[in-house]
Amino acid sequence: MISFAVQVEDKTKRVADAAERATFRNVGHGAARITKDAKASLVTAPGPSDPGEPPHTHRGAFLRRAVRYVADKEEAIIGPQASMVGESGAAHELGEDFPGQEFDERPYMWPALEDNADRFASDWAGSIGE
């Protein structure tokens, strides 16, 4: 007669909790890096920037101060705060009409996201451990 015993230890709750903590930490850090890179791409200079380049700021760090992020446990919202710059942030980023004036595309948020995309994967590697 052959017999054997198996002991199973359920660690799904522990793994789920670790994944939740890692998500919160990595989403927040990623949002902060994207925000920092977007702000760094904005230059205070006279006149408009060249199409395809991040917009120039003309009133000191006004646009730079408007770029913010909010992160919770699962997602982040990153971009210029509408209460500070209205729709002009989107007009620059996407190249839209704004108060009767056509803006050429001058992205600053999308390039910051693209520059950080590879870093997200490395941040997640090994972030859930015992």
C-alpha positions as CSV (number, residue, x, y, z in Angstrom):
1,M,0.0,0.0,0.0
2,I,1.2,3.5,-0.9
3,S,0.2,6.6,0.9
4,F,1.2,10.2,0.9
5,A,0.2,13.4,2.5
6,V,-0.1,16.9,1.0
7,Q,-0.2,20.1,2.9
8,V,-1.3,23.2,1.1
9,E,-0.8,26.7,2.5
10,D,-3.0,29.4,1.1
11,K,-1.1,32.6,0.6
12,T,-3.4,34.3,-1.9
13,K,-4.4,37.0,0.6
14,R,-0.7,37.7,1.3
15,V,0.2,37.9,-2.4
16,A,-2.9,40.1,-3.1
17,D,-1.9,42.5,-0.3
18,A,1.7,42.7,-1.6
19,A,0.5,43.4,-5.1
20,E,-1.8,46.2,-3.9
21,R,1.1,47.8,-1.9
22,A,3.4,47.5,-4.9
23,T,0.7,49.0,-7.3
24,F,0.2,52.0,-5.0
25,R,3.9,52.6,-4.7
26,N,4.7,52.1,-8.4
27,V,1.8,54.1,-9.7
28,G,2.6,57.0,-7.4
29,H,6.3,57.0,-8.2
30,G,5.6,56.7,-12.0
31,A,3.2,59.6,-11.9
32,A,5.7,61.7,-10.0
33,R,8.4,60.9,-12.5
34,I,6.2,61.8,-15.5
35,T,5.2,65.0,-13.8
36,K,8.8,65.9,-13.1
37,D,9.9,65.2,-16.7
38,A,7.0,67.1,-18.2
39,K,7.9,70.2,-16.0
40,A,11.6,69.9,-16.9
41,S,10.7,70.0,-20.6
42,L,9.1,73.4,-20.3
43,V,11.4,76.3,-21.0
44,T,10.8,80.0,-20.0
45,A,11.6,81.9,-23.2
46,P,10.1,84.6,-25.3
47,G,7.9,83.8,-28.3
48,P,6.4,80.4,-29.2
49,S,8.3,77.2,-29.3
50,D,8.8,75.4,-32.6
51,P,5.8,73.1,-33.5
52,G,6.5,69.7,-32.1
53,E,8.6,71.0,-29.2
54,P,7.3,71.6,-25.7
55,P,5.6,75.0,-25.3
56,H,7.6,78.0,-23.9
57,T,6.3,79.5,-20.8
58,H,6.1,83.3,-20.7
59,R,5.1,84.1,-17.2
60,G,7.9,82.4,-15.3
61,A,7.0,79.0,-14.1
62,F,3.2,79.3,-14.5
63,L,2.6,76.3,-16.8
64,R,5.2,74.4,-14.9
65,R,3.3,74.9,-11.6
66,A,0.1,73.9,-13.2
67,V,1.3,70.4,-14.1
68,R,0.2,68.1,-11.3
69,Y,-0.7,64.5,-10.5
70,V,-3.1,62.7,-8.3
71,A,-2.6,59.0,-7.6
72,D,-4.6,56.5,-5.7
73,K,-4.2,52.7,-5.2
74,E,-4.8,51.8,-8.9
75,E,-4.4,54.8,-11.2
76,A,-3.0,58.3,-11.6
77,I,-4.2,61.4,-13.4
78,I,-1.4,63.6,-14.7
79,G,-1.6,66.9,-16.5
80,P,-2.0,70.7,-16.3
81,Q,-4.6,71.7,-13.8
82,A,-7.5,73.3,-15.7
83,S,-8.2,75.8,-12.8
84,M,-4.8,77.3,-13.4
85,V,-4.4,77.2,-17.2
86,G,-7.8,76.5,-18.5
87,E,-7.9,74.6,-21.8
88,S,-4.6,76.0,-23.1
89,G,-2.6,73.0,-21.7
90,A,-4.7,70.6,-23.9
91,A,-4.5,73.0,-26.9
92,H,-0.7,72.9,-26.7
93,E,-0.5,69.2,-26.2
94,L,-2.9,68.2,-28.9
95,G,-2.7,71.1,-31.3
96,E,-6.2,72.5,-31.0
97,D,-8.2,75.7,-31.5
98,F,-8.2,77.8,-28.4
99,P,-10.1,81.2,-28.2
100,G,-10.1,81.5,-31.9
101,Q,-6.4,80.8,-32.3
102,E,-5.1,77.6,-33.8
103,F,-2.3,76.1,-31.8
104,D,0.3,73.8,-33.4
105,E,0.9,70.6,-31.5
106,R,3.6,71.2,-28.8
107,P,3.4,68.1,-26.7
108,Y,5.0,67.9,-23.3
109,M,3.0,65.3,-21.4
110,W,3.0,62.5,-24.0
111,P,6.8,62.6,-24.4
112,A,7.2,62.5,-20.6
113,L,5.0,59.4,-20.5
114,E,7.0,57.8,-23.4
115,D,10.3,58.5,-21.7
116,N,9.2,56.7,-18.6
117,A,7.4,53.7,-20.1
118,D,10.5,51.4,-20.0
119,R,11.1,52.4,-16.4
120,F,7.7,51.1,-15.3
121,A,8.5,47.5,-16.2
122,S,11.8,47.6,-14.2
123,D,10.0,49.2,-11.3
124,W,7.5,46.3,-11.2
125,A,10.2,43.6,-11.4
126,G,10.7,42.2,-8.0
127,S,8.3,44.6,-6.3
128,I,6.2,41.7,-4.9
129,G,8.3,39.6,-2.6
130,E,8.0,37.7,0.6
